[in-house]
Amino acid sequence: MPRRVLVVGAGFAGLAAATSLADKGYDVTILEKNDSPGGRARVFRAEGFTFDMGPSWYWMPDVFETYFARFGKKPSDYYNLIRLDPSYSVIFGPTESVDLPAGLPNLERLFEQMEPGSGARLSEFLKQAAYKYKVGIHNFVWKPSRSVTEFLSLKLLYDVTRLDVFQSFASHARKFFKNPRLLEIIEFPILFLGATPENTPAMYSLMNYAEMTMGTWYPMGGMHEIVRAMVSLAEEKGVKILLNQPVRKVEIADGNAKRVITDEGIYETDIVVAGADYNHVETKLVDNAFRNYDDAYWQKRVMAPSSLLFYLGVNKRVPKLKHHNLFFDEDFKLHAQEIYETPRWPSRPLFYVSAPSVTDPGVAPTGSENLFILIPVAPDLTDDEATRERYYDIVMDRLESYVGEDIRNYVVYKRSYAHRDFKDDYNAFRGNAYGLANTLKQTALLKPSLKNKKVSNLFYTGQLTVPGPGVPPSLISGLVVADEVAKEFA
């Protein structure tokens, strides 16, 4: 009789772990708190609009290809990918914007126009970033980080010396570029990693390689199409997905997780993989005696940002918007400091607008625009309706100034989402949106362990353990933990 596995949570990591374990012959059931799978990548529909609730950028297509290939499939078996061109637009003011074209030759020409000599320097910058991507994404992130011996090889030590882990991203970028606009373009992915560019390792130029060389893509129908694909594959492998099953307790006896209790029932098990928020599992689902980490440990963790989100249905088109629009028309450094160094609601926020209906008319009624607005903010802030409305007016003033037309009076659907929603829907520690910050002191062995040290059959996956936050790392996290389960419970 196959061993029974209960996976808590149907986010990317939970689905990946469940599918991999079922493929290995385990009897797998997912217990999902919400009424639909996908975690932060859920979808909802209102007034004829289809809104992706969370992730909106499709980067690192090779990771998705690797995931599906493990099961003899391809992404194209499930959804249609479109490469965006321009990849995105960066708005520096009401009359100043830069469209980032797809393809390196076009990018090099753009950089050269903005700063003579920078086209060639971009090529060298990305050459170094390519090495970091190869080592980081194809090697380091696949390590379970359970023992220092995983990293004890001369080849790995040599790789580490070339990853610039002890140099800041800010200083590294300034070796190549001087133009402040180019620096903001290069540094923008860092805003979501959990530290200022001055405090983020230069290793993370691998994000620039992923963005600029591999491209920005969109699955027609929306990002939730990835979830639908993963659910279809999971069920094909025999995974059972039970919705509306908030877990209340993981019962442990004799050093083993024996059963999982939800609002709907009691489930016996041989193995538990927790894809829910790691801190929530530790503090609410297992007894204190079986925790890996105490409260003091968790309070010292540095978190990546939370977000204030607005989902807007607009009953007219907004021609000036691209699919992805970054509003960098305020002080980048000030906003980063107000997220990471002096946490507070930002005084002059940067923000991001996704208009998927520019690429995909099916996500909005005919003649309408689907807008997703995101303001990165510090975690653990007091979140109330008055604050949300104040920031709505701030960003809409600037958005309307840029596009040169009224939008607010054409909004036929509006929904906001922030800290308290992340806590309610995902039990998110401190209301975070992106998990742990990618700092040097929270990398690899220094992240929360994927295995419970006191319970022999309790594992963790997702954005608070290895390899880290983001959709591709979450897929990898699920596959890595499944392999670890199989090593111990063949």
Secondary structure as GFF3:
##gff-version 3
##sequence-region A 1 490
A	DSSP	beta_strand	4	8	.	.	.	ID=ss1
A	DSSP	alpha_helix	12	23	.	.	.	ID=ss2
A	DSSP	beta_strand	27	31	.	.	.	ID=ss3
A	DSSP	three_ten_helix	39	41	.	.	.	ID=ss4
A	DSSP	beta_strand	43	46	.	.	.	ID=ss5
A	DSSP	beta_strand	49	52	.	.	.	ID=ss6
A	DSSP	alpha_helix	61	69	.	.	.	ID=ss7
A	DSSP	three_ten_helix	75	77	.	.	.	ID=ss8
A	DSSP	beta_strand	81	83	.	.	.	ID=ss9
A	DSSP	beta_strand	88	93	.	.	.	ID=ss10
A	DSSP	beta_strand	96	100	.	.	.	ID=ss11
A	DSSP	alpha_helix	104	114	.	.	.	ID=ss12
A	DSSP	alpha_helix	118	138	.	.	.	ID=ss13
A	DSSP	three_ten_helix	140	142	.	.	.	ID=ss14
A	DSSP	three_ten_helix	148	151	.	.	.	ID=ss15
A	DSSP	alpha_helix	154	161	.	.	.	ID=ss16
A	DSSP	alpha_helix	169	173	.	.	.	ID=ss17
A	DSSP	alpha_helix	180	187	.	.	.	ID=ss18
A	DSSP	three_ten_helix	188	192	.	.	.	ID=ss19
A	DSSP	three_ten_helix	197	199	.	.	.	ID=ss20
A	DSSP	three_ten_helix	202	205	.	.	.	ID=ss21
A	DSSP	alpha_helix	206	212	.	.	.	ID=ss22
A	DSSP	beta_strand	217	219	.	.	.	ID=ss23
A	DSSP	alpha_helix	224	236	.	.	.	ID=ss24
A	DSSP	beta_strand	240	242	.	.	.	ID=ss25
A	DSSP	beta_strand	247	253	.	.	.	ID=ss26
A	DSSP	beta_strand	256	262	.	.	.	ID=ss27
A	DSSP	beta_strand	266	268	.	.	.	ID=ss28
A	DSSP	beta_strand	271	274	.	.	.	ID=ss29
A	DSSP	alpha_helix	278	280	.	.	.	ID=ss30
A	DSSP	pi_helix	281	285	.	.	.	ID=ss31
A	DSSP	three_ten_helix	288	290	.	.	.	ID=ss32
A	DSSP	alpha_helix	295	299	.	.	.	ID=ss33
A	DSSP	beta_strand	306	314	.	.	.	ID=ss34
A	DSSP	beta_strand	324	327	.	.	.	ID=ss35
A	DSSP	alpha_helix	332	340	.	.	.	ID=ss36
A	DSSP	beta_strand	351	354	.	.	.	ID=ss37
A	DSSP	three_ten_helix	356	358	.	.	.	ID=ss38
A	DSSP	three_ten_helix	361	363	.	.	.	ID=ss39
A	DSSP	beta_strand	369	377	.	.	.	ID=ss40
A	DSSP	alpha_helix	385	403	.	.	.	ID=ss41
A	DSSP	three_ten_helix	408	410	.	.	.	ID=ss42
A	DSSP	beta_strand	411	417	.	.	.	ID=ss43
A	DSSP	alpha_helix	419	426	.	.	.	ID=ss44
A	DSSP	three_ten_helix	429	431	.	.	.	ID=ss45
A	DSSP	three_ten_helix	440	442	.	.	.	ID=ss46
A	DSSP	three_ten_helix	444	446	.	.	.	ID=ss47
A	DSSP	beta_strand	458	460	.	.	.	ID=ss48
A	DSSP	alpha_helix	471	488	.	.	.	ID=ss49
###
